[in-house]
Amino acid sequence: MKKLIIFSAAIFFLCSSVTFISANPQKGSNPQFHPVVEEFNNLLQQDPIVRMYVTEMIDQLPKGQKNVKDVNDFLSQLNQILTTAPRFSKGEVEVTPLSNLLVGMMNTPAGFHAFRNEKINNMIRKILKTWAEFLNSEKSLYVLNDSPTGWKSKEAQKFLKMDDYIYDPNDRYWGYKSWNDFFTRKVKPSARPIAQPDNNKIIVSPCDTTIFNISHNVQKVDKFWIKSQPYSLQDMLDNSPYTDEFVGGSIIQGFLSPFNYHRWNSPVSGTIVKAYVKDGLYFSQAESQGVDPSAQDKSQGYLSHIQTRAIIFIKADDPEIGLMCFMPVGMVEVSSCIIDPKIKPGYHVKKGEDLGYFQFGGSTQCLIFRKGVIKKFTAVKGRFYKMGEEIAIAN
């Protein structure tokens, strides 16, 4: 998400009143649940711990901010979202319907524990994958229209800076095959020039990103869940045998709004050593950050240790940089970290070359460097950088 904001209670109320446009709206008071929602319903009936957590989250929603009446209403709203594509809005929470449903529940005492529960997290994973099937289908294109809430409206085009992207203005859906095809649209090379492409000392931003944190002397193991959210390399890197190489090194982390360019590009030229996706949590937050109506924005350091993420090790052409790691991390709706099929061990990438992309939502990402690699981070915390802009200089 584009920036960290402490929302007022009024925003909670706004979120609770948002309506969604569904391609196949359910009719009647007892809609037929999708099989994945029915599976969740069965789990709730059969597992007392899951039922306790979900019921308590709903019961603990503050009065006046209660967007879910009871468990059946919760399941019904989940069911509708499965055939709902995001409509245009400048509000980041409104644009992400699942976050809009869950954000209040995430901030309850029960919610902090519930979204770490393995059974609940597995159900969320199944729901997200099912929703992704819809968002990857032609049925999801209905929101690409020129109405005020359509992504082809003049306001949306200006807001998204569509002139930066590759699309067919003469096609009904701009040449896109689905909502996610639109969301992961490619940018024109002229709109994202790569800073000094032949200078291996210059490290560039891998995404359109706002800098969340820059940290030095990172430890192998640390208490990533506390207020300061220190990085814990062993946990971030999934107990990788390369972990020790980064102890005492540096990390720069930045986050993406749902409205940003959502592809990842290599920050350096080098050879792929290892690349894979690590499954993790989806809607968890750190209690140490308190109530966060923006849905995970405050917890980004914590998320880099426990959330579903891609882990890509690159041996840079510059020997002083050597082994480094790029880690894109999904947030809330973003369960799909898609690594480009060509990104395999032994493949050589050029600085600025495509590595993969996030599917729908907001997200965060980390660059991890060994000790003594970085001469200077030219990026500034809180500032937005386009993909390809210089963010650091190596020794």
matplotlib code that plots the C-alpha trace (Angstrom):
import matplotlib.pyplot as plt

x = [0.0, 1.2, 1.7, 1.1, -1.9, -3.5, -7.2, -9.8, -12.8, -14.8, -12.9, -13.8, -17.4, -16.9, -15.4, -18.4, -20.7, -19.0, -21.0, -19.4, -20.4, -20.6, -20.7, -23.0, -24.8, -26.5, -30.2, -32.4, -31.6, -30.0, -27.6, -25.9, -22.3, -19.4, -17.8, -14.8, -17.1, -19.1, -15.8, -15.1, -18.7, -18.1, -14.8, -16.5, -19.2, -16.7, -13.7, -14.5, -11.2, -11.9, -15.5, -14.4, -11.9, -14.3, -17.2, -15.1, -13.7, -17.2, -18.4, -15.4, -16.0, -16.7, -20.3, -20.8, -18.0, -19.6, -19.6, -20.3, -23.5, -22.8, -20.9, -23.5, -23.2, -19.4, -19.7, -22.2, -19.9, -17.0, -19.2, -20.0, -16.4, -15.5, -17.3, -16.4, -13.7, -12.3, -13.9, -12.1, -11.8, -9.0, -9.4, -7.0, -9.1, -12.3, -10.4, -9.5, -12.8, -11.4, -9.4, -12.4, -14.3, -11.5, -9.7, -12.0, -11.8, -8.0, -7.8, -9.7, -8.0, -9.2, -8.1, -4.5, -4.5, -7.0, -5.1, -2.1, -4.2, -3.1, -6.5, -7.9, -4.9, -5.3, -8.9, -7.9, -5.3, -8.0, -10.4, -7.7, -6.8, -10.5, -10.9, -7.8, -9.4, -12.2, -9.8, -7.8, -11.0, -12.8, -15.7, -13.7, -13.3, -16.7, -15.1, -13.0, -15.6, -15.9, -18.4, -17.3, -16.2, -14.8, -11.0, -11.5, -13.0, -11.0, -10.4, -9.0, -6.8, -5.3, -4.9, -3.2, -1.1, -2.2, 0.0, 2.9, 1.5, 1.2, -2.5, -4.8, -7.0, -9.2, -10.1, -13.2, -11.0, -7.7, -6.5, -6.4, -7.7, -8.7, -8.7, -5.3, -3.9, -4.9, -3.5, -0.1, 0.1, 3.5, 5.0, 6.5, 10.3, 10.5, 8.3, 10.7, 14.3, 17.0, 19.5, 23.0, 22.3, 26.0, 27.3, 27.2, 27.8, 24.4, 21.5, 18.0, 14.5, 13.0, 9.5, 7.5, 7.9, 7.8, 10.7, 9.4, 12.7, 16.5, 18.3, 22.0, 23.9, 21.0, 21.1, 20.7, 17.9, 15.9, 12.5, 10.8, 7.4, 8.3, 7.5, 10.7, 10.3, 14.0, 14.9, 15.6, 17.5, 17.0, 13.3, 13.1, 15.3, 13.4, 16.4, 18.5, 22.1, 23.0, 21.7, 25.1, 26.4, 24.0, 24.6, 25.7, 24.5, 21.8, 18.1, 16.0, 12.3, 9.6, 5.9, 3.5, 0.1, -2.7, -2.4, 1.3, 3.1, 3.2, 5.9, 9.3, 12.5, 16.1, 17.9, 21.3, 22.8, 23.8, 23.1, 20.1, 21.2, 17.8, 14.2, 11.1, 7.9, 7.6, 4.0, 3.1, 0.3, -2.0, -3.9, -1.7, -0.6, 1.9, 0.1, 3.0, 1.7, -1.7, -4.9, -4.1, -7.1, -4.9, -4.6, -1.0, 0.8, 2.3, 3.4, 5.6, 8.8, 6.9, 5.3, 8.7, 9.2, 5.8, 3.9, 3.7, 6.7, 9.1, 12.8, 15.2, 19.0, 21.1, 24.9, 25.6, 28.1, 29.8, 32.1, 31.8, 28.0, 28.3, 25.3, 22.2, 18.5, 15.3, 12.2, 8.8, 6.2, 2.4, 0.1, -3.6, -5.2, -1.8, -1.4, 0.2, 3.9, 4.5, 8.1, 8.8, 9.3, 12.8, 14.1, 15.9, 19.4, 22.0, 19.9, 21.7, 19.5, 20.3, 19.5, 15.9, 14.9, 11.5, 11.7, 7.9, 4.9, 2.3, -1.3, -4.0, -3.5, -0.9, 2.5, 6.0, 9.5, 13.0, 16.5, 19.1, 22.8, 25.9, 28.0, 30.2, 28.4, 26.6, 28.6, 25.5, 21.7, 20.6, 17.0, 15.2, 12.7, 9.1, 9.9, 8.4, 10.7, 9.8, 11.1, 14.6, 15.5, 18.8, 18.4, 21.9, 25.6, 27.8, 31.4]
y = [0.0, 3.4, 4.9, 4.4, 6.2, 6.1, 6.1, 7.6, 5.7, 7.3, 5.3, 2.1, 3.2, 4.0, 0.6, -1.1, 0.6, -0.2, -2.3, -4.5, -5.1, -8.8, -10.4, -13.0, -11.5, -14.0, -13.9, -14.7, -14.9, -18.3, -18.3, -21.5, -21.3, -22.0, -25.3, -23.6, -21.4, -24.5, -26.2, -23.3, -23.6, -27.3, -26.5, -23.9, -26.5, -29.3, -27.5, -25.7, -23.6, -22.3, -21.5, -19.8, -17.5, -16.5, -16.0, -13.9, -11.8, -10.9, -10.3, -8.1, -5.7, -2.2, -0.9, 1.4, -0.3, -3.7, -4.7, -8.4, -9.4, -13.1, -16.1, -16.7, -13.1, -13.5, -16.6, -14.9, -11.9, -14.2, -16.1, -12.8, -11.7, -14.9, -13.4, -9.8, -7.9, -4.7, -1.5, 1.8, 4.0, 6.2, 4.6, 1.7, -0.3, 0.1, -1.1, -4.4, -6.1, -8.9, -6.5, -4.4, -7.3, -8.6, -5.4, -4.9, -8.5, -8.5, -5.7, -7.5, -9.4, -12.7, -11.6, -11.3, -15.0, -16.3, -15.3, -17.3, -20.4, -23.0, -24.3, -20.7, -19.7, -22.8, -21.9, -18.3, -19.8, -21.9, -18.9, -16.7, -19.3, -19.7, -16.0, -15.8, -18.2, -15.7, -12.7, -14.6, -15.3, -13.2, -12.8, -10.4, -7.9, -6.3, -3.6, -2.4, 0.1, 3.9, 4.4, 6.4, 3.2, 1.7, 1.4, 3.0, 6.2, 9.3, 9.8, 6.2, 6.6, 9.8, 8.3, 5.2, 7.1, 4.7, 6.5, 4.7, 1.3, -1.0, -1.5, -1.3, 1.8, 0.5, -2.8, -3.0, -4.3, -2.6, -6.0, -7.5, -11.1, -10.7, -8.4, -9.8, -9.4, -5.7, -5.5, -6.9, -4.9, -4.2, -0.7, 1.0, 0.9, 4.7, 5.2, 3.3, 3.9, 1.9, 4.1, 3.5, 0.0, -0.7, 0.5, -2.6, -0.4, 1.3, -0.7, 0.1, -0.2, -3.5, -2.2, 1.0, 1.4, 3.7, 3.1, 1.7, 1.0, 0.9, -1.2, -2.0, -4.7, -7.1, -10.1, -13.8, -14.1, -11.3, -10.5, -9.4, -9.2, -6.4, -2.7, -1.8, -4.9, -5.8, -8.1, -11.7, -13.2, -16.8, -16.4, -14.1, -16.4, -19.6, -21.1, -20.9, -22.2, -18.7, -17.0, -16.6, -14.7, -11.8, -11.5, -7.9, -6.8, -4.3, -4.4, -1.9, -2.4, -0.7, -1.1, -0.9, 0.5, -1.4, 1.3, 0.9, -1.0, -4.5, -6.3, -7.1, -6.3, -7.2, -4.6, -5.8, -7.7, -11.2, -15.0, -16.6, -18.9, -20.0, -18.8, -20.2, -19.2, -19.8, -20.3, -18.4, -16.4, -13.9, -11.6, -11.6, -8.5, -7.7, -6.9, -4.6, -2.2, -1.8, -1.3, -0.8, 0.1, 0.1, -3.7, -4.6, -1.4, -0.9, -4.5, -4.7, -5.6, -8.4, -9.6, -10.2, -13.1, -14.8, -13.9, -15.8, -14.5, -15.2, -15.7, -15.0, -15.2, -13.5, -13.6, -10.1, -9.5, -7.0, -9.1, -6.6, -7.1, -10.8, -12.8, -10.7, -11.5, -10.0, -10.9, -9.8, -10.3, -10.5, -8.5, -9.2, -10.0, -10.7, -14.4, -15.0, -14.2, -15.3, -16.0, -15.7, -19.3, -18.3, -17.3, -20.5, -21.3, -20.4, -17.9, -14.5, -11.4, -7.9, -5.0, -4.1, -7.4, -9.0, -11.4, -11.9, -10.1, -9.8, -10.5, -8.3, -6.1, -4.2, -5.7, -5.1, -6.1, -6.4, -6.2, -8.0, -7.3, -8.8, -6.8, -4.1, -4.2, -0.9, 2.3, 4.5, 4.1, 7.0, 6.2, 8.1, 6.6, 7.6, 8.6, 7.0, 5.5, 4.2, 0.8, 1.4, 4.5, 4.4, 3.5, 2.5, 2.5, -0.4, -0.2]
z = [0.0, -0.9, 2.5, 6.1, 7.5, 10.9, 9.9, 12.2, 13.4, 10.7, 8.1, 10.0, 9.6, 5.9, 5.3, 6.9, 4.5, 1.3, -1.2, -3.8, -7.5, -8.2, -11.6, -10.2, -7.2, -4.8, -4.5, -1.5, 2.2, 2.1, -0.9, -2.1, -0.9, -3.2, -2.3, -0.7, 1.5, 2.4, 3.4, 5.7, 7.1, 7.8, 9.5, 11.7, 12.7, 13.4, 15.0, 18.3, 18.3, 14.8, 15.7, 18.9, 17.1, 14.3, 16.6, 19.0, 16.2, 15.1, 18.7, 19.5, 16.5, 18.1, 18.0, 15.1, 13.1, 12.9, 9.2, 10.0, 11.9, 12.6, 11.2, 8.5, 7.3, 7.3, 5.1, 2.8, 2.3, 1.6, -0.9, -2.8, -2.9, -4.9, -7.9, -7.3, -9.1, -7.5, -8.7, -9.0, -6.0, -4.7, -1.3, -0.9, 1.6, -0.5, -3.6, -1.8, -0.9, 1.2, 3.3, 3.6, 5.1, 7.4, 8.6, 11.6, 12.6, 12.2, 14.8, 17.5, 20.4, 18.9, 15.4, 16.2, 17.2, 14.7, 11.6, 12.9, 13.4, 10.9, 10.0, 9.5, 7.4, 5.2, 4.6, 3.7, 1.3, -0.4, -0.6, -2.1, -4.7, -5.6, -5.9, -8.0, -10.5, -11.0, -11.2, -13.8, -15.9, -18.5, -16.1, -14.0, -16.9, -16.2, -14.0, -17.0, -18.1, -18.2, -15.4, -12.4, -10.6, -13.8, -14.4, -17.9, -16.5, -17.2, -13.5, -13.1, -16.2, -14.9, -11.4, -12.7, -15.2, -17.9, -20.5, -18.8, -19.7, -22.7, -23.7, -26.7, -26.4, -29.2, -27.6, -25.3, -22.4, -23.6, -24.8, -21.3, -20.8, -17.1, -14.1, -13.0, -16.5, -16.2, -12.7, -13.7, -16.9, -18.3, -18.4, -21.4, -21.2, -21.7, -18.5, -16.3, -17.5, -15.7, -13.9, -15.3, -16.7, -17.4, -14.0, -11.7, -8.6, -9.0, -7.4, -8.6, -7.1, -8.2, -8.0, -7.8, -4.1, -1.1, 1.3, 4.6, 6.4, 6.0, 8.6, 9.2, 11.2, 10.8, 13.2, 12.4, 15.0, 16.6, 18.0, 14.8, 16.5, 18.9, 18.4, 16.5, 14.3, 14.0, 11.1, 11.9, 8.9, 9.8, 9.8, 6.7, 4.7, 5.6, 7.4, 4.3, 4.3, 2.9, 6.1, 7.7, 4.7, 5.5, 9.2, 10.0, 6.6, 5.4, 4.4, 2.6, 2.5, 0.5, -0.1, -3.1, -3.3, -5.1, -7.7, -8.4, -11.1, -9.7, -11.5, -10.0, -11.9, -11.0, -8.9, -10.2, -13.1, -12.0, -12.0, -10.3, -7.5, -6.1, -6.5, -4.9, -3.1, 0.6, 1.8, 4.9, 6.6, 4.9, 7.2, 10.4, 12.1, 15.0, 18.3, 19.1, 16.4, 18.0, 15.9, 12.2, 10.1, 7.0, 7.1, 7.8, 6.7, 10.2, 10.4, 7.3, 9.1, 10.9, 7.7, 6.0, 8.4, 8.4, 5.3, 1.9, -0.1, -2.9, -2.1, -4.9, -4.4, -7.0, -7.4, -8.7, -11.5, -9.2, -6.9, -4.1, -4.0, -4.5, -3.2, -2.4, -2.0, -3.3, -1.3, -2.6, 0.2, -0.3, 1.8, 2.5, -0.9, -2.4, -2.0, -5.4, -5.8, -9.4, -10.3, -14.1, -15.4, -16.8, -13.3, -12.4, -11.1, -13.6, -15.5, -16.0, -15.4, -16.5, -14.2, -14.7, -16.2, -15.3, -12.3, -11.7, -10.3, -7.5, -8.3, -6.9, -3.9, -2.0, -1.2, 0.3, -0.7, 0.8, -0.6, 1.6, 1.3, 2.9, 5.4, 3.9, 0.5, 0.6, 0.3, 0.6, 0.4, -1.8, -1.2, 1.6, 4.0, 3.2, -0.4, -3.5, -6.2, -9.6, -10.7, -12.2, -10.1, -8.2, -4.5, -3.4, -4.4, -3.7, -2.5]

ax = plt.figure().add_subplot(projection="3d")
ax.plot(x, y, z, "-o")
ax.set_aspect("equal")
plt.show()
